[in-house]
Amino acid sequence: MLRYRPTKCHRTEAGYTMIEIVVVLCLTSIIALGATVANAQTITQVSRNNEVAALTRQVLNAVHYISRDAQMAQSITTTTSLATANITITWETWDHVATCVTYYTENNTLKRLFRIGEGSAQEMLIAQDIDPDSSSIIRNPLTGELEITITARSGSGRNSITISRQKSITPRAEL
C-alpha cells in the first residue's frame, strides 16, 4: 500500500504563506481607514467653510445696502431691533423727487421695499439667515450717526455658526 507523504517546501517554490497575506490585508485596511477618516474631516471642514463664507456674504450685503441708503438719507426712522419694527430711510433727489426705503425682516430674511416718488414699491431680498433679535440700527441723537449691527446665524447646537458685522454711518447733512 502506498502512502501519501507530503513533501517538504523547497526553497525553489514561490508563494506567500497565509500569515503573510493576513498581515498585508490588516495593514492595507488600517491605511484605508486612515484615508477615509482624513477624507471625511476634509469634506466636513470644506462644508463648514462654505457655510461661513455664505453667511459672511449675506451680512456684508445687508450692511452694504443699508449703509448706502443711510448715506443718502435726510430722514431716518429707526428702532433698536430689526425684530420689532421696520427701518425707514427717506431722502429727496436733486430733482426734488422723494425716495423712501423701508427695511424689514420676515422669516429670518432681510427685505428692502424701495419707492421713488409716487411710483409702485419694489421689493428686494437683501439677505437670508438674518437673526433679527441680534441685529439693530441705532441712531445717535447727538451726532446723527447710525450704528448698524447685522447678525446672521445658521445651524443649531454645536454646529451653529454666527457671523456679525458692525458699521458706523454718517448720513448726509440736512439741506
Phi, psi and omega in degrees: 000135181265136178253147177276126179243120177294138180271151179284151178295134175261154181295342182276346180284137180253156178143169180251149176277165181298322180295319178297319179295317179297319179297316180296317178297320178296315180296318179297318179293325177294317179295317179296321178296317178298319179294322179294317179296317179296319177297316181297318179295321179296315180297318179297316181292321178296318179298316179295318178297322177296321179294318178297318179296319179294316179295319179298319178296321179296314181294315180296324177297315179296315180297320180299308183296314182295317182292324178297315179290323180293328178290337177273346193293143167252334179218132180228127174250117183236163170233175182281339183220144176287344182286332188263333184202180180269163171246123181246129180237128180231151174203166178245132181284174182299335179260024173063040174255126181286135178237134182228129177236130178238128176256136177209160179251144178211118181053048179062025172240143177262125181240154181235123177253117189242127180225129176251121179059227180265008182292173180285151181282142178246125180261141183221133175281121183265313183205152177247167178060028178281136175265100185293334180289332181260355181259144181204159171227112185243132179258129176280117184293336181280313184262341183082359180289149174255135174252108182263129174232117179240131181234134175241144183223139178220148179080182180212158178064227182292335182267012181288138178236130179233128177237132180223141177227144177236148177207139175260134184234136173254111178294162180294155183290149176297139179267000000 
